Amino acid sequence: MAKLPMMKSPENHPTALAYDAECQSALSEHVDKLLDHAEAAGWDRTKAASAMMYLSARRLKAKTDGA
């Protein structure tokens, strides 16, 4: 039996105007849970969110650099 995806799949094409909002909506619950876990472990929520932005940017840069 196939596993269901852990998040909603996109309905719009990546170039569609609604795509970004749709992606943010699909990710928001997961981001909130990750921040809740970080905060419960003793991390400052704002610093954890900042770290997530940094890590996301690094991963994008690594992909565009061919790493």
Helices and strands as residue ranges (DSSP letters): H 19-40, H 45-64
